[in-house]
Amino acid sequence: MTEHLTEHTPAPAESGDESMATVTFLPPAPAAVPPMPAEPPTVGPDDRTVVLETARVILDKPTAPAQVVGRVEKVDLDDFDADAPLIPAWMYSAEGWAAWAGVFYRARRRDFRRWVRRQPTQRGHVRQFGRGARRTHEWVVGFEGVRVQSAAHTAHVLTREAKLAARHARFTPRILGTKKELAMKASEKATKAAEEAMLLHKKAKKDRNRARNLRAGVAYGPPLAAIGTGYAMAGGLGLAAGLLSTFAGGAFVGRKPYDEEANWTSDWRSLGDGDRMTAPMLDQTFRAAKVIGSEETLGVVQMPMLDARGAWTAVLDLPPGVPAKKAIRATDELAAAFGVEEAQVSIAKRGRAGRIELYVSRDLPFTDKAAPGPLLALESPADFWGRISIGPDVRGIHQSISVVERSGLIGGEPGAGKSASGNTILLAAALDPRVILWLADGKGGGDLEPFEHLCERYEGDADPEAFDKILDELLKDMKARYTLLKKLGKRKVTEELADKHPELRQLLLWVDELMLYTADDEHGKKITRKLRNLVSRGRAAGIITFCATQKPGSDVVDTSLRDLLSIRWALRCTTPEASDTILGKGAAASGYSAKTIQSEMRGAGLLWAEGTNPTMVRADYYTDEQVAALIERATEWRRAAGALPSGPVTLAEQLLKLGDEDAAILAHLLDAFHHDIPDMTADWLPGQVLLDHLKNQGLAVTAERLGALVVRTDEEKTKRPWGEKGSRLSGYPLARVEATITARFGLTA
């Protein structure tokens, strides 16, 4: 419309009647009134198009007779419908009714969708009905059950005492007189007390059942009556009405959420109680741990979220001026505030001094079954020059280290899993045929015995003197390596150089239970000094040293030696001082203490190999059968590469290498003592048996020559019984043959 509202002009008053107020419009430009469309407008993408077009057409029509006064057209409002003056006329058309019905339908549909979305929330009617049903049941059950349980317990105790008193009175002899009488009185008294307790128990049960039945009638009677009456009077429709009224009543009872009710539990909630990690919880926890002030808050860089392992992780910015190490040192306090064990909380610096990554596992880490180690999947020799798999950290990320030009120390209390942890490095070295193995077992328990045939040097008797000699040989080998490097004009051993010169292959010295060697009164200091020399100078020569000990004390691992070992692996320790012996002084105070490792976390330890802080890692675990299979595979690969050690040379082989005729006779004599001859003694054989064995070997030796070669004493010439008949024959003891070899050729077994 193009009409414009002008000033209001009152109409002349008629006799006896007040005139109605009129609205005056400027007359529109002369134009033909558009006719009503015969058909509704074309429906566009939205049915609102029909409503708008129809309304525009209808509003353009004159809706009431007009009176023209001069050039002004006046419309009297009395001509509008008095019952519904605000409803446009177009609403009475078919299109208007359709539009009104569509609006109502869409509004109800949106309401229904909102109602459905609201049901899982605390304000949803389904939730309200659930709470109402629970509260009704709790009201019906009441607290009388506590009285019944108390009466039952009292009755049980008094009944047992009555039985004991009756038995005591029964077996008290009448000859005792007074004691028999007292016992009978005590029995009667105990029996009476037990009967009274039983009556009280029955009364308590009766009162409980009466109260529950009464409350059940009050709570469940009206709903059941409404449902039954509705079904009886109106069938299915009445049943639905009864169910709906019951649902409405239950929702009304449960309209108030539990969160707003009196909470009889502790006001403090934590992750240990099953709560979700939220930003307010983090602020509250860090304040309780005194990491941040009471008015300070954390900056949440990455919101708390659950990872695939069900653990909470978040990246946080500490307030300005608070370093990350303060939060790391407060790991114990944060764990207590979270309501979990210390081992479940892991904090690491993330990119800057004041940013940390918080990781809180749901359960105690490293208590589940370990996954198979990656070495089992090898189809070709390992590469000890590359990175060695160690195991997963608390986040499940697999960790690996490089041992090239490095050395390491593994320590922990007995049973912490040092042998299993050490196998990750030992097996990797054994599976690389280019690595030379020198092992020393200070326990003498046989943990390293499966590797013995792969070793160039092996000390398994826990003998400090023998180990001292091995270190002397290794120092000579190190000197020879440096001599060769100087000739080649090289500064250190590389993989390419070791492949060209077998003398420069990597050499792993593994010392298990270092305490037995370094704590020895005679050789301990010398061994410590030589180990320090090897660790400090052997790295560039391709010599890698690893030490393991069950007692990581300063008297076992000298600080001058420990500081040279760049890889530290602290398994479970009994004291923070023992942990510091491995990781270094002050590590426990900084939040890295192996004392926090639980006994269930076997094989787990703080590994400090790369980076600025230790990392909690569990070593890959290999069973005894898997270790045997891997060693067998390593043996095959080393044999194929020609790197399998020849093993110890027997005394007979040493004699044969001399090329002497008498030495050959003595060698075959030794073989005769180890030959499978019936009725053979372990340390003595008749001379004729020895001569026959030499003859079978193609050596024509007479008895006189044999006697001249192996000179016996008169006692050794004494005849001994031999054979089934027990004939007494003269013979030669094995000890005399070995003594002859040592005296003449200087060889020993």
C-alpha positions in Angstrom: 0.0 0.0 0.0 1.1 3.6 -0.7 -1.3 5.3 1.7 0.2 7.7 4.3 -1.3 8.5 7.7 -2.4 12.2 8.2 -3.6 14.2 11.1 -6.6 12.8 12.9 -9.8 14.9 12.1 -12.8 14.3 14.4 -16.1 13.8 12.7 -19.2 15.9 13.6 -21.1 14.5 16.5 -24.6 13.2 15.9 -27.4 13.8 18.3 -27.2 11.8 21.4 -24.3 9.5 20.3 -20.5 9.8 20.6 -18.8 9.4 17.4 -16.2 6.6 16.9 -12.7 7.7 16.2 -11.9 7.5 12.5 -8.6 7.0 10.6 -8.1 9.2 7.7 -5.9 8.1 4.7 -4.7 10.0 1.7 -6.4 8.9 -1.4 -4.3 6.6 -3.4 -3.4 7.3 -7.0 -6.2 6.3 -9.3 -5.5 2.8 -10.3 -7.5 -0.3 -11.0 -7.9 -2.6 -8.1 -6.2 -5.9 -9.0 -8.6 -8.8 -9.1 -8.3 -11.8 -6.8 -6.3 -14.5 -8.4 -8.4 -17.4 -9.6 -5.7 -19.9 -8.5 -3.2 -19.6 -5.6 0.2 -18.3 -6.5 2.9 -20.8 -7.5 4.6 -22.4 -4.6 8.2 -21.5 -4.3 11.0 -23.3 -2.4 9.1 -22.5 0.8 5.3 -22.6 1.4 5.6 -19.2 3.0 5.5 -17.8 -0.6 1.8 -18.7 -0.9 1.0 -16.9 2.4 2.9 -13.7 1.4 1.5 -13.4 -2.1 -2.1 -14.1 -1.0 -1.8 -11.6 1.9 -0.4 -8.9 -0.5 -3.4 -9.4 -2.9 -6.0 -9.3 -0.2 -4.5 -6.3 1.6 -4.6 -4.3 -1.7 -8.4 -4.7 -1.8 -10.7 -2.2 0.0 -11.9 -4.0 3.1 -14.7 -1.6 4.1 -17.0 1.0 2.5 -15.3 4.4 2.4 -16.8 7.9 2.7 -15.2 10.5 0.6 -15.1 13.9 2.1 -13.5 16.3 -0.2 -10.3 14.8 -1.3 -9.9 12.6 1.8 -11.1 9.0 2.0 -12.4 7.9 5.5 -12.7 4.3 6.7 -14.9 3.6 9.6 -13.5 0.9 12.0 -17.1 -0.1 12.9 -17.2 -2.0 9.6 -14.5 -4.5 10.9 -15.5 -7.7 12.6 -16.3 -6.9 16.2 -15.4 -10.4 17.5 -11.9 -10.7 15.9 -10.9 -7.2 14.8 -7.2 -8.1 14.6 -7.4 -11.1 12.3 -6.8 -10.2 8.7 -9.5 -11.2 6.2 -7.0 -13.3 4.2 -6.8 -15.6 7.1 -10.3 -16.8 6.4 -9.3 -18.0 2.9 -8.2 -21.6 2.2 -4.6 -20.5 1.8 -4.7 -18.7 5.1 -6.0 -21.7 7.0 -3.4 -23.9 5.3 -0.6 -21.5 6.3 -1.9 -21.4 9.9 -2.1 -25.2 10.1 1.5 -25.5 8.7 2.9 -23.0 11.2 1.2 -25.0 14.0 2.6 -28.3 12.7 6.1 -27.0 12.3 6.0 -25.5 15.8 4.8 -28.7 17.3 7.4 -30.7 15.4 10.2 -28.4 16.7 8.8 -28.8 20.2 8.9 -32.6 20.0 12.4 -32.6 18.7 13.5 -30.3 21.6 11.7 -32.6 24.0 13.5 -35.7 22.6 16.9 -34.0 22.8 16.3 -33.0 26.4 15.6 -36.5 27.6 19.2 -37.6 28.2 19.9 -34.4 30.2 19.1 -34.0 33.9 16.0 -32.1 33.0 14.6 -34.7 30.7 11.3 -36.3 31.7 12.7 -39.8 31.3 15.5 -38.9 33.7 13.1 -37.3 36.0 10.9 -40.4 36.0 13.9 -42.6 36.7 14.9 -40.4 39.7 11.3 -40.4 40.9 11.1 -44.2 40.7 14.4 -44.6 42.6 13.4 -42.1 45.3 10.1 -43.8 45.7 11.7 -47.2 46.1 14.2 -45.8 48.6 11.3 -44.3 50.6 9.5 -47.6 50.5 12.5 -49.6 51.7 13.2 -47.1 54.5 15.8 -47.6 57.2 14.3 -50.4 59.2 16.6 -52.9 57.6 19.5 -51.5 59.7 17.6 -52.4 62.9 16.9 -55.8 61.6 20.5 -56.5 60.7 21.6 -55.2 64.1 19.1 -57.5 65.9 20.2 -60.4 63.7 23.8 -59.9 64.5 23.1 -59.6 68.3 20.9 -62.7 68.2 23.7 -64.6 66.4 26.3 -63.6 68.9 24.2 -64.4 71.9 23.1 -67.7 70.5 26.7 -68.8 70.0 27.5 -67.7 73.5 24.5 -69.7 74.9 25.7 -72.8 73.0 29.2 -72.4 74.5 27.8 -71.8 78.0 25.5 -74.8 77.7 28.3 -77.0 76.6 30.5 -75.8 79.4 27.7 -76.6 82.0 27.1 -80.0 80.5 30.7 -81.1 80.7 31.3 -79.7 84.2 31.4 -82.6 86.6 28.8 -82.6 89.4 31.5 -83.5 91.8 32.8 -79.9 91.6 29.6 -78.7 93.2 29.7 -74.9 93.2 31.3 -74.7 89.7 28.6 -77.0 88.3 25.9 -74.7 89.8 27.5 -71.6 88.5 27.9 -73.0 85.1 24.2 -74.0 85.0 23.2 -70.5 86.1 25.4 -68.9 83.4 23.9 -71.3 80.8 20.4 -70.4 81.8 21.2 -66.7 81.7 22.8 -66.9 78.3 20.0 -68.9 76.9 17.4 -66.4 78.2 19.4 -63.5 76.6 19.6 -65.4 73.3 15.8 -66.1 73.3 15.1 -62.4 74.0 17.5 -61.4 71.2 15.7 -63.8 68.8 12.3 -62.3 69.8 13.6 -58.8 69.2 14.9 -59.9 65.8 11.5 -61.3 64.9 9.8 -58.2 66.1 12.2 -56.0 64.1 11.5 -58.0 61.0 7.7 -57.8 61.5 7.9 -54.0 62.1 10.0 -53.6 59.0 7.6 -55.6 56.8 4.6 -53.7 58.2 6.2 -50.3 57.5 7.3 -51.3 54.1 3.9 -52.7 53.1 2.2 -49.6 54.3 4.6 -47.3 52.4 4.4 -49.6 49.3 0.6 -49.2 49.4 0.8 -45.5 49.6 3.5 -45.2 46.9 2.4 -47.9 44.4 -1.4 -48.1 45.1 -2.5 -44.9 43.3 -0.5 -45.6 40.1 -1.7 -49.2 39.9 -5.3 -48.1 40.6 -5.1 -45.4 37.9 -3.8 -47.9 35.4 -6.2 -50.6 36.3 -9.2 -48.3 36.4 -8.3 -46.7 33.1 -8.0 -50.1 31.4 -11.3 -51.3 32.8 -13.2 -48.3 31.8 -11.7 -47.2 28.5 -9.6 -50.2 27.3 -6.3 -49.3 25.6 -6.9 -45.6 25.7 -7.6 -45.7 29.4 -4.5 -47.8 29.9 -2.4 -45.2 28.1 -3.9 -42.4 30.1 -3.1 -44.3 33.3 0.5 -44.9 32.2 0.8 -41.3 31.2 -0.4 -40.1 34.6 1.9 -42.5 36.4 4.8 -41.2 34.3 3.9 -37.6 35.0 3.7 -38.4 38.8 7.1 -40.1 38.7 8.6 -37.2 36.8 7.2 -34.8 39.3 8.8 -36.6 42.2 12.2 -36.8 40.4 12.1 -33.2 39.1 15.0 -32.2 41.3 18.4 -33.5 40.2 20.6 -35.3 42.6 23.3 -32.6 42.1 21.2 -30.1 43.9 20.3 -32.4 46.8 22.3 -32.8 50.0 25.5 -34.7 49.2 26.5 -37.0 52.1 29.8 -37.9 50.4 33.0 -35.8 50.5 32.9 -32.4 48.9 36.2 -33.1 47.1 35.8 -35.1 43.8 38.7 -36.3 41.7 39.7 -38.6 38.8 40.1 -41.5 41.3 36.3 -41.1 42.0 35.5 -41.5 38.3 35.0 -37.9 37.5 36.0 -36.3 34.2 39.0 -34.1 33.9 37.9 -30.5 33.4 39.6 -27.1 33.5 38.2 -26.2 37.0 39.4 -29.6 38.3 42.9 -28.9 37.0 42.9 -25.5 38.7 41.7 -27.0 41.9 44.2 -29.8 41.8 47.2 -27.7 41.0 46.3 -25.3 43.8 45.9 -28.1 46.3 49.4 -29.3 45.3 50.8 -25.8 45.8 52.0 -25.6 42.2 50.0 -22.4 41.6 48.6 -19.8 44.0 45.1 -19.7 45.3 44.2 -16.9 42.8 46.1 -18.2 39.8 44.7 -20.3 37.0 46.2 -22.6 34.4 46.2 -21.8 30.7 44.7 -24.7 28.8 46.5 -25.1 25.5 44.9 -28.5 24.7 41.7 -29.4 26.5 41.6 -32.6 28.6 40.7 -35.5 26.5 40.7 -39.3 26.6 43.1 -41.2 24.4 42.7 -44.7 23.0 44.1 -46.2 26.2 41.5 -44.5 28.3 44.0 -42.1 29.9 43.5 -38.3 30.4 45.9 -36.0 28.6 46.2 -32.2 28.5 48.7 -29.5 27.6 48.8 -26.7 30.1 50.5 -23.3 30.4 51.6 -22.5 34.0 51.1 -19.0 35.3 53.9 -16.5 34.4 57.0 -17.2 36.5 56.2 -20.8 37.4 58.6 -23.2 35.7 57.7 -26.7 34.5 60.1 -28.3 36.9 58.0 -27.1 39.8 55.1 -29.2 38.5 57.3 -32.1 37.8 58.7 -32.0 41.4 55.1 -32.0 42.7 54.1 -35.2 41.0 53.4 -36.9 44.3 51.2 -34.1 45.5 49.3 -33.9 42.2 48.7 -37.7 42.2 47.3 -37.4 45.7 45.0 -34.5 44.6 43.9 -36.5 41.6 43.2 -39.5 43.8 45.5 -41.9 41.9 48.9 -43.5 42.4 52.1 -41.6 41.7 53.0 -43.9 38.9 49.8 -43.0 37.1 50.8 -39.4 36.7 53.3 -38.4 34.1 54.4 -34.8 33.5 56.8 -33.6 30.8 57.9 -30.2 29.6 56.4 -29.3 26.3 58.3 -26.9 24.1 58.8 -24.1 26.6 59.8 -23.6 30.2 56.3 -22.9 31.5 54.3 -25.4 29.3 53.7 -29.0 30.5 52.0 -32.1 29.1 50.0 -33.8 31.7 49.2 -37.5 31.4 47.1 -39.4 33.9 46.4 -43.1 33.2 43.2 -44.7 34.3 44.9 -47.8 35.8 48.3 -48.5 37.1 50.6 -48.6 34.0 52.7 -51.6 32.9 50.6 -54.1 34.9 49.0 -55.7 31.8 50.6 -58.5 29.8 53.5 -57.3 27.7 53.2 -57.5 24.0 55.7 -59.6 22.0 59.0 -57.9 21.5 59.9 -56.6 18.0 63.0 -58.8 17.7 60.8 -61.9 17.2 59.7 -60.5 13.8 63.2 -60.1 12.5 63.8 -62.1 9.3 67.4 -60.8 8.8 70.2 -59.9 11.2 69.7 -56.9 13.4 71.6 -53.6 13.0 73.4 -52.7 16.2 74.6 -49.5 14.6 71.0 -48.3 14.3 68.4 -47.7 17.0 67.6 -50.4 19.5 64.0 -51.0 20.5 63.6 -50.7 24.3 59.8 -50.7 25.0 56.7 -48.6 25.3 56.3 -45.6 27.6 53.3 -44.8 29.7 51.5 -43.3 26.6 52.1 -46.5 24.6 54.7 -44.8 22.4 57.6 -47.2 21.6 61.0 -45.9 22.7 64.3 -46.7 21.1 67.9 -45.6 21.7 71.2 -45.6 20.0 74.3 -47.1 21.7 76.9 -46.0 19.2 79.8 -44.4 21.1 77.9 -44.7 24.3 77.8 -46.7 27.5 75.1 -47.5 30.0 74.1 -48.4 33.6 71.1 -50.5 34.6 70.2 -50.7 38.3 67.4 -51.7 40.6 66.5 -53.8 43.5 66.3 -57.7 43.2 63.2 -58.7 41.3 62.8 -55.4 39.5 63.4 -57.1 36.1 67.1 -56.2 35.2 67.7 -59.5 33.4 64.6 -59.1 31.3 65.4 -55.5 30.6 69.0 -56.2 29.7 67.8 -58.9 27.2 66.5 -56.1 25.0 70.1 -54.9 24.4 71.9 -58.2 24.7 69.6 -59.9 22.1 69.9 -57.0 19.7 73.7 -57.3 19.9 73.6 -61.1 19.6 71.4 -60.9 16.5 74.0 -58.7 14.7 76.9 -61.0 13.6 79.1 -57.9 13.4 79.1 -57.4 17.2 81.7 -59.0 19.4 80.4 -60.1 22.8 82.4 -60.1 26.0 80.2 -61.0 28.9 80.8 -61.3 32.7 78.2 -62.8 35.0 78.8 -61.5 38.5 75.9 -63.4 39.9 77.1 -66.8 38.6 73.5 -67.7 38.3 73.4 -68.7 34.7 71.4 -65.7 33.3 74.0 -65.1 30.7 74.9 -68.7 30.1 72.7 -69.1 27.0 75.0 -66.4 25.3 78.2 -68.2 26.2 78.8 -69.9 22.9 78.4 -66.5 21.1 81.0 -64.8 23.2 84.7 -64.2 22.5 85.2 -63.9 26.2 83.0 -65.2 28.9 83.4 -65.1 32.7 80.5 -67.0 34.4 82.1 -68.0 37.7 81.8 -64.6 39.4 85.6 -64.5 39.8 87.0 -61.0 40.3 90.5 -62.1 39.4 89.4 -63.7 36.1 87.4 -60.6 35.2 90.4 -58.4 36.0 92.4 -60.4 33.4 89.6 -60.0 30.9 89.8 -56.2 31.4 93.5 -56.4 30.8 92.9 -58.2 27.5 90.3 -55.6 26.5 92.6 -52.7 27.3 95.2 -54.3 25.0 92.5 -54.7 22.3 91.5 -51.0 22.7 95.2 -50.0 22.3 95.4 -52.1 19.1 92.3 -50.5 17.7 93.6 -47.0 18.2 96.9 -48.1 16.6 95.0 -49.2 13.5 92.9 -46.1 13.5 96.1 -44.0 13.4 97.4 -46.0 10.5 94.2 -45.5 8.6 94.1 -41.8 9.5 90.7 -42.0 11.2 89.6 -40.5 14.4 86.9 -43.0 15.4 85.3 -46.2 14.3 82.3 -45.9 11.9 80.0 -48.5 10.4 81.8 -48.3 7.0 85.2 -48.6 8.6 84.1 -51.6 10.7 82.8 -53.4 7.7 86.1 -53.0 5.9 88.3 -53.9 8.9 86.9 -56.8 11.1 89.3 -55.8 13.9 87.3 -52.7 14.4 83.9 -54.3 14.7 81.7 -53.2 17.6 82.5 -54.8 20.9 79.9 -55.0 23.7 81.2 -55.6 27.2 78.3 -56.6 29.4 78.9 -56.8 33.2 76.1 -58.3 35.2 76.0 -57.7 39.0 78.9 -55.2 39.0 78.8 -55.1 42.8 80.6 -58.5 43.1 83.6 -57.2 41.1 83.9 -53.6 42.3 83.3 -54.5 46.0 86.1 -57.1 46.1 88.8 -56.2 48.6 91.8 -57.3 46.4 90.6 -56.5 42.8 87.7 -54.0 43.3 89.6 -50.8 43.0 91.7 -52.0 40.0 88.5 -53.2 38.2 86.8 -49.8 38.8 89.9 -48.0 37.5 90.1 -50.2 34.3 86.3 -49.9 33.7 86.6 -46.1 33.9 89.5 -46.2 31.4 87.4 -48.3 29.0 84.3 -46.2 29.3 86.1 -42.9 28.8 88.4 -44.0 26.0 86.7 -47.0 24.4 83.8 -45.2 22.8 85.6 -43.9 19.8 87.3 -47.3 19.4 83.9 -49.1 19.0 83.8 -50.5 22.6 80.4 -50.3 24.3 80.2 -51.0 28.0 77.0 -51.8 29.9 76.9 -52.5 33.7 74.0 -53.9 35.7 73.8 -54.0 39.5 71.2 -54.9 42.1 72.6 -52.6 44.7 73.1 -49.2 43.1 75.1 -47.6 45.9 78.0 -45.2 45.8 80.2 -47.9 47.2 79.3 -50.1 44.2 79.1 -47.6 41.3 81.7 -45.0 41.9 80.5 -41.5 40.9 83.6 -41.1 38.7 82.5 -44.2 36.7 78.7 -43.4 36.8 79.1 -39.9 35.4 80.8 -41.4 32.3 77.9 -43.8 31.6 75.6 -41.8 29.4 72.6 -44.2 29.3 71.0 -44.6 32.7 68.1 -47.0 33.4 66.7 -46.9 36.9 64.4 -49.8 37.7 62.4 -50.1 40.9 64.6 -48.9 43.9 63.9 -49.0 47.6 65.2 -45.5 48.4 65.5 -42.2 46.5 69.2 -42.2 47.2 69.6 -45.5 45.3 67.6 -44.0 42.4 69.9 -41.0 42.4 73.0 -43.3 42.3 71.8 -44.3 38.8 70.1 -41.2 37.5 72.4 -38.7 39.2 72.3 -36.6 42.3 69.1 -34.4 42.5 67.0 -36.5 40.1 64.6 -37.7 42.9 64.2 -34.1 44.2 63.3 -33.0 40.6 60.5 -35.6 40.5 62.3 -38.5 38.9 62.6 -41.2 41.5 62.5 -44.9 40.8 61.1 -45.5 44.3 57.7 -44.5 43.0 57.6 -47.5 40.7 55.2 -50.1 42.1 56.2 -53.8 42.5 53.4 -54.8 40.0 55.2 -52.7 37.3 57.9 -55.4 36.7 60.4 -54.4 34.0 59.4 -50.7 34.2 62.1 -48.0 34.9 63.1 -44.5 34.3 65.2 -44.4 31.1 67.5 -41.4 30.7 69.1 -41.9 27.3 68.0 -39.0 25.1 66.4 -35.7 25.9 66.6 -33.5 29.0 64.5 -35.7 31.4 64.1 -39.4 32.2 61.2 -41.3 30.7 59.2 -44.1 32.3 59.6 -47.1 30.0 58.8 -50.8 30.3 61.3 -53.1 28.6 60.2 -55.4 25.9 59.7 -58.8 27.5 60.9 -62.1 26.1 60.1 -65.4 27.7 62.8 -68.1 28.2 61.5 -70.0 25.2 61.6 -66.9 23.1 65.2 -66.0 24.3 66.3 -69.6 23.4 64.7 -69.3 19.9 66.4 -65.9 19.3 69.8 -67.2 20.4 69.4 -70.1 18.1 68.6 -67.7 15.3 71.6 -65.6 16.2 73.8 -68.7 16.1 72.7 -69.5 12.6 73.3 -66.0 11.3 76.7 -65.8 13.0 77.7 -69.2 11.6 76.6 -68.1 8.1 78.6 -64.9 8.4 81.6 -66.7 9.8 81.4 -64.7 13.1 80.7 -67.6 15.4 83.5 -68.0 17.9 85.4 -71.3 17.7 85.1 -72.0 21.4 87.7 -73.3 23.8 90.4 -75.5 22.3 90.8 -78.9 24.1 94.1 -80.1 25.4 94.2 -82.9 22.9 93.7 -80.4 20.0 96.5 -78.3 21.4 98.8 -81.3 21.4 98.0 -82.2 17.8 98.8 -78.7 16.7 102.3 -79.1 17.9 103.2 -81.7 15.2 105.3 -83.8 17.6 105.0 -87.6 17.6 105.0 -87.9 21.4 102.5 -85.1 21.6 100.2 -87.0 19.2 100.5 -90.2 21.4 99.6 -88.2 24.5 96.7 -86.6 22.6 95.3 -90.0 21.7 95.8 -91.2 25.2 93.5 -88.4 26.4 91.0 -89.4 23.8 91.1 -92.9 25.2 90.1 -91.7 28.6 87.1 -89.9 27.1 86.3 -92.8 24.7 83.1 -94.8 25.3 84.8 -98.0 26.5 82.7 -100.5 28.7 83.7 -100.7 32.3 86.0 -97.7 31.9 86.9 -95.7 35.0 86.9 -92.0 34.9 90.4 -91.5 36.1 92.3 -94.8 35.4 92.7 -97.2 32.5 94.8 -100.5 32.1 97.9 -100.1 30.0 96.7 -102.8 27.5 93.5 -100.8 26.9 95.5 -97.7 26.1 97.8 -99.7 23.8 94.8 -101.1 21.9 93.3 -97.7 21.5 96.6 -96.3 20.1 96.9 -99.3 17.7 93.4 -98.5 16.4 94.5 -95.0 15.8 97.4 -96.3 13.6 100.1 -95.7 16.3 102.4 -98.7 16.9 103.4 -98.1 20.5 105.0 -100.7 22.7 104.4 -101.0 26.5 108.1 -100.0 27.1 107.7 -96.8 25.1 104.5 -96.0 26.8 106.1 -96.5 30.2 109.0 -94.4 29.2 106.8 -91.6 27.9 104.4 -91.5 31.0 106.6 -92.1 34.0 104.6 -93.4 37.0 105.4 -93.7 40.6 105.5 -97.1 42.4 102.1 -96.4 43.9 100.6 -95.6 40.5 102.0 -98.9 39.1 99.9 -100.8 41.7 97.6 -103.3 39.9 93.8 -102.7 40.1 90.9 -105.1 39.4 89.5 -104.8 35.9 86.7 -106.4 33.9 84.0 -108.8 34.8 86.4 -111.4 36.2 88.1 -108.7 38.3 91.6 -109.5 37.0 94.2 -107.2 38.5 96.0 -105.2 35.9 98.6 -102.4 35.8 97.4 -99.1 34.3 97.8 -95.4 34.0 95.9 -92.7 35.8 94.5 -89.7 33.9 96.1 -87.3 36.3 99.6 -88.7 35.5 99.0 -88.3 31.8 98.0 -84.6 32.2 100.9 -84.0 34.5 103.3 -85.4 31.9 101.8 -83.1 29.2 102.1 -80.0 31.4 105.7 -80.9 32.4 106.9 -81.6 28.9 104.9 -79.1 26.7 103.6 -76.6 29.3 100.0 -77.1 28.3 97.0 -77.4 30.6 93.4 -78.4 30.1 
